[in-house]
Amino acid sequence: MHRTHDCGRLASRDIGREVTLCGWVKRRRDLGALTFVDLRDSSGVAQLLFAGDVPALSIAHSLNREDVIAARGVVRTRSAGNQNPEMPTGEIEVEVEALEILNRSVTPPFLVEGDGSDTTEDTRLRFRYVDLRRDRMQRNLTLRHRTLHTIRNALADRGFLEIETPVLTKSTPEGARDFLVPSRLSPGRFYALPQSPQLFKQLFMVGGIDRYFQVVKCFRDEDLRADRQPEFTQLDLELSFPRGKEEIFGILEEVIARAFREVLSLDLETPFPRLSHAEARRRYGSDKPDLRLGMEIHDLSSLVRGGGFRVFDDALCAGGKVAGIACPGCAGYSRSALDHLQEVAVRAGAKGLSWIKLASELTSPLAKFLSRETLLALRDECSAQEGDLVLILAGSGIEKALGELRLDVGRKEGLLEEGWRFLWVTDFPLFALDEEGRITSEHHPFTSPREEDLPHLENEPLRALSNAYDLVLNGTELGSGSVRIHSRELQERIFRLLGITPEQAEARFGFFLRALDYGAPPHAGFAVGLDRLVMLMAHEGSLRDVIAFPKTATGTCPLTEAPMPVDPRQLYELGLEPRGE
Ligand code: ASP
């Protein structure tokens, strides 16, 4: 028996037609002389009816959940009381004449049709092949496929070539640890899995490819969080002779808008808004602000300077600031709600939290130190109204904590607007300080500094801005890119500033520096985290729900049980010693 139709696509127009369906038994109901089986395939579910004295009936009685069958029969209208308007195929059923069991299933570890509450994520991942039958996974993987397909078409239409780059390669710094692969043929030597194809795509530009893209796996050995996976998929792209970053913005806006239109039937507004990194920090306390939420940060320093409150005056004297946010409708917050906010602020590095409640009366612990006029001026500066709560912090770098408070209150109070708020963040600093106080790249070392900062790089490296940009969607960083360095001299200068000696630069990046000597064109590029994009498009909260075979938070795969110990012989062949415990 060969399949002639898909279960979920049968409709009234098929009534009277003989069909053969194949799929999995979703459930079986025996009602005296009649037996019903709901049959599922990737398109949906159809009802099979076994009635009368057909030989198929006795086989049907033995069917269990997830058995795989083929059934031939005639499509009929369901009897009046049996119709199910909730089901796309709810008007019809197939009265079965012949049934073949293609394979039996043991009892599945959880219900495919369930809401997931009968199992743990670990079990779902261990039996991922059963989990993939769930509607939600089928929907998410279809959405993923359609998004990638649209993006590929959009870029191909724009003249981009998709070209693969090596997986066994040399370290490309993107700020994470490398995954290393020992070489058997060169004992004691290692390949690194690419943290991104950054250097290869730049070499494509030197090689005259002009416009490159790739849907590519990248590998970063980091401590995992909900929105991280050790291997993840990027949309990586690069182009030569860019008309500034504008050209990259235009291309990505077009590609993403097309994906939203074709996959979600949604029209995005383009161009996406932009904020400089400094402004994003100042107004939202974040370099990836969620614009679904208002609650901007207001600088209150000039209103409280010399006002008699020592905490504020000390902060201002030490070069810090006093700033606040208005939380709409939160004037009734209890002591414990305020304590929680205090904890959020302290965790984000702030010292203490001040507040003004604007209920019918204005109340605030600050009233002991500041005049009523000053408190009213603070209220007005924050555009707060009756019913609101104003939160105020003092010190250096308090924007981060105010940004956290903004998100905490905004989420809890349901103040985030519906919708898709994209944002370009531009003019990032070129460098940052790492935990040990050393200069590192804010993006990666191949990012070009802004022209006007070139003369001061050595004197004031931390003040230099770069031609890097990030794309943010609803407070999630979707990707980043930059106009690159294409002169060897400047690239060597940046390495020097990063504390990389000429010998180290030669050993790690000699092949790349040499390429810059051979006519490297100006170029720029970008990379989008596709797992994250698809996760947001699918309204999922975890990357694992949009990746077919993901890793857990500890980097393991419950399905295959990777990573695994290996045979000591394999280690020997690779010239490696097992670590003595
Ligand atoms: N290689 C960068 C990254 O993976 C993106 C880029 O600069 O194009 O984040």
Residues whose N, C-alpha, C, O or C-beta is under 5 A from the ligand:
A	BS01	LIG	Q195 S196 Q198 L237 S480 G481 S482 G525 F526 A527
